[in-house]
């Protein structure tokens, strides 16, 4: 078989071609499954199956007040993808305990529905990115649909719950001691305030300022601070990374947002002047190496996808538009800190399969 084109002909290996075709079919199935996971989450299918008892489509539909044809086809799709197990002898479906932990338990450190919700919302706005890629414009965070905002918060909150208090903060030199005694903390780009509130609950002697340029997110953060009983020590404000209020902070934190900024160097410069002389800038960024080849893995692939459709457009929608990208890597983050006036230590203090945690000192 040969490929007909104006360019020189290239020999095609039929087996390799069909292998790729079937891989592509699997990719389309995975793409559709993103919406199916969101469906299962929102309709309560996973939660209903979380007890591990085998279930029929009719029973699932009845227990979730949904139509049986949808429950039937959803269950079959989930079985084909290995998300649930199917017993042909009883025609019943079972959600394995491990999958229930990832899909039905919000307290689990492996809880994933928010990740799928974020992905589904991101893909929904892809037509806008097609236009932006042609004219060189961006698309701001605020311009995305609500599934992007809520899915992002749900996914990252899972990681903060699992790592922030028992791994990331203890990995920073002297920070936990300051927080315990009473520190001033700025959480920049705080979104719905999950990280801010978590720290405030753990360190009642400290005070916190959470900031984000997205007014709708700040409204959610304020309501959640009230619900959590920490509103007396937590202030949320609508402000960009170069406008948040306050000086002499012992800790400035940025969780998964520096690469989204149009002018991360300007943000670094602003953080430098807002920090106390012995303060710490904690930057949590997506897990990445410094070279493209370091990131050619499932996590890197996912983050490059988000970078193309979400993070890079966000940066390009702002002044400067540096477009660091989601997979910037430690070297580029260090360059940003240095250009912003940080001359002290820079180190990777902690890491997970999804994040790098950088400790940056003045």
C-alpha positions in Angstrom: 0.0 0.0 0.0 1.3 3.5 -0.8 0.1 6.9 0.2 -1.0 9.0 -2.9 0.1 12.7 -2.5 2.1 15.4 -4.3 5.0 14.7 -1.9 7.2 11.7 -2.4 5.3 8.5 -1.8 5.8 6.8 1.6 5.4 3.1 2.1 2.5 2.2 4.5 2.7 -0.8 6.7 -1.0 -2.1 6.7 -0.6 -3.8 10.1 0.8 -0.6 11.7 -1.9 1.4 10.1 -4.7 -0.8 11.4 -3.1 -0.9 14.8 -3.3 2.9 14.9 -6.9 2.9 13.6 -8.0 0.6 16.5 -6.0 2.8 18.9 -7.9 5.8 17.6 -11.2 3.9 18.0 -10.3 3.4 21.7 -9.4 7.1 21.9 -12.9 8.1 20.7 -14.4 5.7 23.2 -12.4 7.3 25.9 -13.5 10.8 24.8 -17.1 9.7 24.9 -16.5 8.1 28.3 -15.5 11.5 29.8 -19.1 12.6 29.3 -20.4 9.3 30.6 -18.4 9.6 33.8 -19.8 13.1 34.3 -23.2 11.7 33.6 -22.7 8.9 36.1 -21.5 11.4 38.7 -24.3 13.9 38.2 -27.1 11.3 38.0 -25.8 9.4 41.1 -25.1 6.1 39.3 -21.7 5.6 40.9 -22.9 6.5 44.3 -25.8 4.1 44.0 -23.4 1.3 43.0 -20.8 2.1 45.7 -22.0 -0.6 48.0 -20.6 -3.2 45.6 -23.9 -5.1 45.2 -24.6 -6.4 41.7 -27.3 -4.4 40.0 -29.6 -4.5 36.9 -30.2 -1.6 34.6 -33.9 -1.5 35.8 -32.8 -1.4 39.5 -30.2 1.4 38.8 -32.8 3.4 36.9 -35.4 3.0 39.7 -33.0 3.9 42.5 -31.8 7.1 40.7 -35.1 8.1 39.2 -33.8 8.0 35.7 -35.0 6.3 32.5 -34.0 2.6 32.1 -32.7 2.8 28.5 -30.1 5.4 29.6 -29.1 3.3 32.6 -28.8 0.2 30.4 -26.6 1.8 27.7 -24.5 3.6 30.3 -23.8 0.4 32.2 -22.9 -1.4 29.0 -20.5 1.4 28.0 -19.0 1.3 31.5 -18.5 -2.4 31.3 -16.9 -2.2 27.9 -14.4 0.3 29.3 -13.6 -1.7 32.4 -15.2 0.8 34.8 -17.7 -1.7 36.0 -17.8 -5.5 35.9 -20.5 -7.5 34.1 -21.7 -11.0 34.9 -23.3 -12.6 31.8 -24.9 -15.3 33.9 -27.0 -12.9 36.0 -26.9 -9.9 33.7 -25.9 -7.7 36.6 -23.2 -5.1 36.9 -20.9 -4.4 39.8 -18.7 -1.4 40.7 -15.4 -2.7 42.1 -14.4 -1.3 45.5 -11.3 0.3 44.1 -13.3 2.1 41.4 -15.9 3.2 43.9 -13.1 4.9 45.9 -12.1 6.8 42.8 -15.6 7.6 41.5 -18.0 7.7 44.4 -16.2 8.7 47.6 -15.4 12.5 47.8 -13.2 11.9 50.8 -10.9 9.6 48.8 -7.4 10.9 47.9 -8.1 9.3 44.5 -11.5 10.9 43.8 -11.7 11.6 40.1 -15.1 13.0 38.9 -13.9 16.6 39.1 -11.1 15.7 36.7 -13.6 14.4 34.2 -15.9 17.4 34.7 -13.0 19.7 34.1 -12.1 17.8 30.9 -15.7 17.7 29.6 -16.0 21.5 30.2 -12.7 22.2 28.5 -13.6 20.2 25.4 -17.0 22.0 25.3 -15.2 25.3 24.7 -12.9 23.9 22.1 -14.6 25.8 19.2 -13.5 29.1 20.8 -9.9 27.8 21.0 -10.0 27.0 17.2 -10.8 30.6 16.5 -8.2 31.9 19.0 -5.5 29.7 17.5 -6.1 31.3 14.1 -6.1 34.9 15.2 -3.6 34.6 18.0 -6.0 35.7 20.7 -6.6 33.9 24.0 -9.6 32.9 26.1 -9.8 34.0 29.7 -10.6 31.7 32.6 -13.8 33.7 33.3 -15.0 33.0 29.7 -15.3 29.2 30.2 -18.4 27.3 31.2 -19.1 26.4 34.9 -18.0 22.8 34.5 -14.4 24.1 34.0 -14.5 26.1 37.2 -16.2 23.6 39.4 -14.4 20.6 37.9 -11.1 22.2 38.5 -11.9 23.0 42.1 -13.2 19.5 42.7 -10.1 17.8 41.2 -7.5 19.9 42.9 -9.3 19.9 46.2 -8.8 16.2 46.3 -5.1 16.6 45.9 -5.0 19.4 48.5 -6.9 17.2 51.0 -4.4 14.4 50.4 -1.1 16.3 50.4 -1.2 19.9 51.5 -1.2 19.5 55.2 0.8 16.3 55.7 3.3 16.6 52.9 3.6 19.9 51.1 3.6 22.4 54.0 5.9 20.3 56.2 8.4 20.1 53.3 8.9 23.9 53.5 11.6 25.1 55.9 10.1 26.4 59.1 6.7 27.2 57.5 4.5 24.9 59.7 6.1 26.3 62.8 5.2 29.9 61.7 1.7 28.8 60.8 1.2 27.2 64.1 2.4 30.2 66.0 0.4 32.6 63.9 1.4 33.7 60.4 0.1 36.0 57.6 -0.7 34.0 54.5 -1.7 35.1 51.0 -3.3 32.4 48.7 -3.1 34.0 45.2 -5.3 32.6 42.5 -7.3 30.8 45.1 -10.4 30.0 43.0 -13.1 28.6 45.2 -10.9 28.9 48.2 -10.4 25.1 48.9 -6.7 25.5 49.7 -7.2 28.7 51.7 -9.9 27.2 53.9 -8.0 23.9 54.4 -5.0 25.8 55.8 -7.2 28.1 57.9 -8.9 25.1 59.5 -5.5 23.5 60.3 -3.9 26.7 61.7 -6.3 28.7 63.7 -3.7 31.2 64.9 -2.9 32.4 61.4 -4.8 34.8 59.1 -5.4 34.3 55.4 -6.1 36.4 52.3 -7.4 34.6 49.3 -7.5 36.4 46.0 -8.6 35.7 42.5 -9.5 37.9 39.5 -12.6 35.8 38.9 -15.5 37.4 40.8 -17.8 34.4 40.6 -15.1 32.1 42.2 -14.6 34.6 45.0 -18.3 34.6 45.8 -18.2 30.8 46.1 -15.1 31.0 48.3 -16.7 33.5 50.7 -19.8 31.3 51.1 -17.6 28.3 51.8 -15.5 30.1 54.3 -18.7 31.0 56.2 -19.9 27.3 56.0 -16.5 26.2 57.3 -16.6 28.6 60.2 -13.3 30.4 59.3 -14.6 33.6 57.9 -13.3 35.5 60.9 -9.7 34.7 59.9 -10.1 34.4 56.1 -10.6 37.3 53.7 -11.4 36.8 50.1 -10.9 39.5 47.5 -11.3 40.0 43.8 -7.8 40.9 42.7 -5.2 39.8 40.2 -1.8 38.4 41.1 -0.3 41.9 40.9 -3.1 43.6 42.9 -3.8 41.5 46.0 -3.6 43.6 49.2 -1.2 43.3 52.2 2.5 43.3 53.0 4.8 41.3 55.2 3.3 37.9 54.4 5.1 34.9 56.0 3.8 32.7 53.2 2.5 33.4 49.7 1.0 30.4 48.0 0.1 29.8 44.4 -1.7 26.6 43.6 -1.7 25.4 40.0 -2.1 29.0 38.6 1.3 30.6 37.9 1.5 29.1 34.4 -2.0 30.5 33.6 -0.9 34.1 34.2 -0.2 36.4 31.3 2.7 38.0 33.2 4.1 35.5 35.7 7.3 37.5 36.0 5.3 40.6 37.1 3.4 38.4 39.5 6.7 37.1 41.0 7.9 40.7 41.3 4.8 41.6 43.2 5.0 38.6 45.5 8.6 39.5 46.3 7.7 42.9 47.6 4.7 41.5 49.5 6.7 38.9 51.3 8.4 39.4 54.7 12.2 39.3 54.5 12.2 35.7 55.8 9.0 34.7 54.0 8.4 31.8 51.6 6.8 31.7 48.2 5.2 28.3 47.7 4.5 27.5 44.0 2.5 24.4 43.2 2.6 23.5 39.5 1.6 20.6 37.4 4.2 17.7 37.4 6.6 18.4 34.5 10.2 17.9 33.5 12.2 20.6 31.7 12.3 18.8 28.3 9.4 17.7 26.1 10.7 14.2 26.2 10.5 14.2 30.0 6.7 14.7 29.7 5.8 12.1 27.0 3.7 10.0 29.4 0.0 9.8 30.3 0.2 12.7 32.9 2.2 14.9 30.5 -0.2 14.1 27.7 -3.2 15.1 29.7 -1.5 18.3 30.9 -0.4 19.2 27.4 -4.0 18.8 26.3 -5.2 21.2 29.1 -2.4 23.5 28.2 -3.5 23.8 24.6 -7.2 24.2 25.3 -7.3 26.0 28.7 -4.1 27.3 30.2 -2.2 28.7 27.3 -5.3 30.5 26.0 -5.8 32.0 29.5 -2.3 33.4 29.5 -2.6 34.8 26.0 -5.8 36.6 27.0 -3.9 38.8 29.5 -1.2 41.5 29.2 2.2 40.2 28.2 0.8 36.7 27.4 4.0 34.8 28.2 2.2 31.5 27.8 4.5 29.4 30.0 2.3 26.3 29.4 1.1 23.7 31.8 4.3 21.7 31.4 6.7 24.6 32.0 9.1 22.5 34.2 11.3 23.6 37.1 13.9 25.5 35.1 11.4 27.9 33.6 9.7 28.4 37.0 13.1 29.2 38.4 13.7 31.7 35.6 10.4 33.4 36.4 11.4 33.7 40.1 14.8 35.0 39.3 13.5 37.6 36.8 11.0 38.6 39.4 13.7 39.5 41.9 14.1 36.3 43.9 17.8 35.7 44.7 17.6 33.3 47.5 17.0 29.5 47.4 14.9 27.7 44.9 14.2 24.0 45.3 11.6 21.3 44.6 10.4 20.7 48.1 7.9 17.9 47.3 6.4 16.1 44.4 3.4 13.8 43.6 2.5 12.1 40.3 0.5 15.2 39.4 2.4 18.2 41.0 5.7 19.8 41.8 6.0 21.9 44.9 8.6 24.7 44.8 10.0 26.5 47.8 11.2 30.0 46.7 12.9 32.3 49.2 13.8 36.0 48.8 
